[in-house]
Amino acid sequence: MDLVELRRKNVKWAIQQNPVSITIRRTEYTKTNREAIETKTTKGPYMVRLYRFRQGTIQDRLTTAGTSWSNETWGLLAEYTADIRAGPNVRDEFEVPGIGKFYVKAVYPHIINGQLAGIQAELEQIG
């Protein structure tokens, strides 16, 4: 077994210890000469593992629609086949019953010998 296969197997095992099924709602923004186009799609479902990675404080945010809060202490581990993205032109969101709503802040691919072996992501819990 090579290193890529071993890492993929380890990621799958870690997810199986506490799996959560998610379906991502993706919003992509494309800028044209005259306007910005918003495209919405759905990705998944994917089996992932959610985890808390540090103690954080809940932050209130004042928006035009009212007050919302966020808690930036969550992470996600997914297999290499998952299509999870983050960036200035894309916003991935999902909801987990009993835990809450999340959006993907950053994605960190696990690359070994030029091949994708797993995906780790920073999440922001929103409410």
C-alpha positions as CSV (number, residue, x, y, z in Angstrom):
1,M,0.0,0.0,0.0
2,D,1.4,3.4,-1.0
3,L,1.2,6.6,1.1
4,V,-1.8,8.0,-0.7
5,E,-3.9,4.9,-0.2
6,L,-2.8,4.7,3.4
7,R,-3.8,8.4,4.1
8,R,-7.2,7.9,2.3
9,K,-7.8,4.8,4.4
10,N,-6.9,6.8,7.6
11,V,-9.2,9.7,6.6
12,K,-12.1,7.2,6.0
13,W,-11.5,5.5,9.3
14,A,-11.5,8.9,11.2
15,I,-14.8,9.9,9.5
16,Q,-16.4,6.5,10.5
17,Q,-15.7,7.2,14.2
18,N,-18.3,9.9,14.2
19,P,-19.9,10.3,10.8
20,V,-22.3,13.1,9.8
21,S,-24.1,13.3,6.4
22,I,-24.2,16.7,4.8
23,T,-25.6,18.1,1.6
24,I,-23.9,21.3,0.5
25,R,-25.8,24.3,-0.9
26,R,-23.3,26.1,-3.2
27,T,-23.7,29.7,-4.4
28,E,-21.2,30.7,-7.1
29,Y,-20.8,34.3,-8.2
30,T,-19.7,35.1,-11.7
31,K,-18.9,38.7,-12.7
32,T,-19.8,39.9,-16.2
33,N,-19.3,43.3,-17.8
34,R,-22.6,44.6,-16.6
35,E,-23.7,42.4,-13.7
36,A,-22.9,39.7,-11.2
37,I,-24.6,36.4,-11.8
38,E,-25.5,34.1,-8.9
39,T,-25.7,30.4,-9.5
40,K,-27.0,28.0,-6.9
41,T,-26.4,24.2,-6.9
42,T,-26.4,21.3,-4.5
43,K,-23.5,18.9,-3.9
44,G,-23.5,15.6,-2.0
45,P,-24.6,14.0,0.2
46,Y,-21.2,13.4,1.8
47,M,-20.2,11.6,4.9
48,V,-17.9,13.8,6.9
49,R,-16.6,14.3,10.4
50,L,-17.3,17.5,12.3
51,Y,-15.1,18.5,15.2
52,R,-14.5,21.3,17.6
53,F,-10.9,22.5,17.4
54,R,-10.7,25.2,20.0
55,Q,-12.8,26.9,22.6
56,G,-14.3,30.1,21.0
57,T,-16.6,32.8,22.0
58,I,-19.9,33.5,20.3
59,Q,-19.7,36.7,18.3
60,D,-22.8,38.8,17.6
61,R,-23.0,40.5,14.3
62,L,-25.3,43.4,13.4
63,T,-26.8,43.0,9.9
64,T,-29.5,44.9,8.0
65,A,-31.9,42.0,8.8
66,G,-31.1,42.0,12.5
67,T,-28.6,40.4,14.8
68,S,-26.9,37.1,14.0
69,W,-24.2,35.2,15.8
70,S,-21.3,33.0,14.8
71,N,-19.0,30.6,16.5
72,E,-15.7,29.9,14.6
73,T,-14.6,26.7,16.4
74,W,-15.6,24.0,14.0
75,G,-13.7,21.9,11.5
76,L,-14.6,19.2,8.9
77,L,-12.8,16.2,7.6
78,A,-14.0,14.7,4.3
79,E,-12.8,12.0,1.8
80,Y,-10.9,13.0,-1.3
81,T,-14.0,12.5,-3.5
82,A,-16.0,15.3,-1.8
83,D,-16.5,18.5,-3.7
84,I,-16.1,21.2,-1.0
85,R,-15.0,24.7,-1.8
86,A,-14.4,28.1,-0.3
87,G,-13.3,31.4,-1.8
88,P,-14.3,34.9,-2.9
89,N,-16.5,33.6,-5.7
90,V,-18.1,30.6,-4.0
91,R,-20.0,30.0,-0.7
92,D,-20.7,26.4,0.5
93,E,-23.3,26.1,3.3
94,F,-24.9,23.1,5.0
95,E,-27.1,22.3,8.0
96,V,-26.7,19.5,10.5
97,P,-29.9,18.8,12.5
98,G,-29.3,19.3,16.2
99,I,-26.1,21.2,15.7
100,G,-26.8,24.1,13.4
101,K,-25.9,25.8,10.1
102,F,-22.4,26.2,8.8
103,Y,-20.5,27.8,6.0
104,V,-17.1,26.8,4.7
105,K,-14.5,29.4,5.4
106,A,-11.4,27.7,4.1
107,V,-10.5,24.3,2.5
108,Y,-7.1,22.6,3.0
109,P,-6.5,19.6,0.7
110,H,-4.3,16.8,1.9
111,I,-1.9,16.3,-1.0
112,I,0.6,13.4,-1.0
113,N,2.8,12.8,-4.0
114,G,0.7,15.2,-6.1
115,Q,-2.6,13.3,-5.3
116,L,-5.5,14.4,-3.2
117,A,-5.8,12.1,-0.1
118,G,-8.4,14.0,1.9
119,I,-10.0,17.3,2.6
120,Q,-10.0,19.4,5.8
121,A,-12.1,22.6,6.1
122,E,-12.6,25.5,8.6
123,L,-16.2,26.1,9.3
124,E,-18.2,29.0,10.7
125,Q,-21.3,28.1,12.6
126,I,-24.0,30.7,11.8
127,G,-27.3,31.4,13.3
